[in-house]
Amino acid sequence: MSGNDLLSVVRSHWLGILVITVLMTGGSLGWYALQPKVYAAESSGIVVAAGAENLGLSLAGDSLAKSKAKGYQSVGESILVAESVIRTLGLKESAPDITRSISVSVPLDSVEIRITARSSDAQTAQNVADAWVAALASQVYELDKGNASPGTEPVTKIVPLAKATLPSAPVSPLLTATIGIGLAGGLLVGLGYALARNHFDRRIRAASEIERLFGLAVVGTLPLDKRLSEKSSVLESTSVVHRVPGGHAMAEALRELRTNLNFIDVDNPPRILLITSSLPSEGKSTVTSNLAATIAAAGRDVIVVDADLRRPTVHQVFDVLPDVGVTDILSGRASIDDVLQEWGPNPRLRILTAGRIPPNPSELLGSRAMEHLLKDLAQRAIVLIDAPPLLPVTDAAVLSRVADGTLVVARARKTTRDTLYRALSNLTRVQGRVLGVILNCVATKGQGDLNYGYYGAYVSADESRDTIPPRSGMNPTSQPGHAGVSVDGNGFEAHSPWQEPAKAAEITSQAMLSGLGHAIAGPSNSLTNSSDTPSFLAPESQWRSPSDGRGRRSAPPS
């Protein structure tokens, strides 16, 4: 895992890491509060040797004192000294217990003996340290006097050097060390939690994951919009020319998606687009409807075909009659002109509903009649097909053979890598052409935020530009349904059947800024060679293949 991947994991699960760190730090503080406080006091004495009349005796006495000091260390840790201190101070502890709270040390090449006493009471620690030095000196004197000649004083003795000071703060536990350990432990445990959750969480969170794992271009990322949480709908009226639906974030995202579609195949642009998803409730109908309204707002004719013959919803989104539609045309009960319905806010957008629900949807959608119907519609306008999800039924896979290309909608933080892989595999088996993925419901804050707030600063310029009428003498749009050259209000030629008037300069700048190299990338995409490709994916993308010689890309054989 690279540093960027680790940073992405931390950003995705920062709240969990923070909670774990706070809990462990609070737990360490609780442990600190419950632990008994231990105070330490230090006293010391020095070993002196008698006989310093001349330099030679002085040097010999110093060497003797240093050698004696090392031996007196074991005397200072003895039970005899402890019992003497207990008697002197009237302590209730036993000799072994008080011995364990005492440490005796002799610095290297020194005649000093240091006594450190520890106790839960600061005053007791000070008293024990001072009494221990006095008891040690007395015990050493008695031992050396017994070994000396009668009537003579011992050659060496211990003289108290400094009194112990009253400790003002406990030496155990240490507050700073406790907080540091709790904080470090919390961060480590939190990071482990984030890595474990990231490993087992298969949901797609960002467009970069799709590009890295599948080698597919993400042709559009649509933000999460609360207005679409209750039901699918076209966000705002598009009856005014050059206005796109929705708020500024959604409007710009849809406009960028529309622009990206211009550059997918400039030599042979697709006229029939199939829009589907892996599973239900991923937003395919919402994306289809709002994308159609965005294209129509740019002055292009567009037809939305509801090919979900099991659970049709397009008529609800556009609020049109659901009684007649695709099934009536396929059965010969009606013609195209009889059942096409104009959308009130913008007549350039027409809807072909599903009609009556048949008992054999897959057979109808895979029939020659359906193929001829879509080709006839493509002569009139750009066709967007709202198809059923890929995994529950085979309807979308069947239709993908007829369409010029398929766009798969994935919902951020809901669609998993495995379901998207299975959905793309279904398209590959029937040699369907996958144009790319649309990532829907991307969070506008936190991980996956694509800085949608940027658009708010330019709303006035966008709105004023969208409502500028074309110059006199200029043809603002090309003839509906044709990909011929047209001249827009700014004097630019519009070659693409998707391109809208007065937007050529905007499209060029957006194409450069939005990284449209991904939208036209072939199998040489470096993302497909990533070492992070999971085991269930091939090392190279199987969803895009070289041109088949007819000006279009086709899916490889399964």
Secondary structure, 3 states (H helix, E strand, C coil): CCHHHHHHHHHHCHHHHHHHHHHHHHHHHHHHHHCCCEEEEEEEEEEEECCCCCHHHHHHHHHHHHHHHHHHHHHHCCHHHHHHHHHHHCCCCCHHHHHHCEEEECCCCCCEEEEEEEECCHHHHHHHHHHHHHHHHHHHHHHHHHHCCCCCCCCEEEEEEECCCCCCCCCECCHHHHHHHHHHHHHHHHHHHHHHHHHHCCECCCHHHHHHHHCCCEEEEEECCHHHCCCCCCCCCCCCCCCCCCCHHHHHHHHHHHHHHHCCCCCCCCCEEEEEECCCCCCHHHHHHHHHHHHHHCCCCEEEEECCCCCCCHHHHHCCCCCCCHHHHHCCCCCHHHHCEEECCEEEEEEECCCCCCCCHHHHHCCHHHHHHHHHHHHHCEEEEECCCCCCCCHHHHHHCCCCEEEEEEECCCCEHHHHHHHHHHHHHCCCCEEEEEEEEECCCCCCCCCHHHHHHHHHHHHHHHCCCCCCCCCCCCCCCCCCCEECCCCCEECCCCCCCCCHHHHHHHHHHCCCCCCCCCCCCHHHHCCCCCCCCCCCCCCCCCECCCCCECCCCC
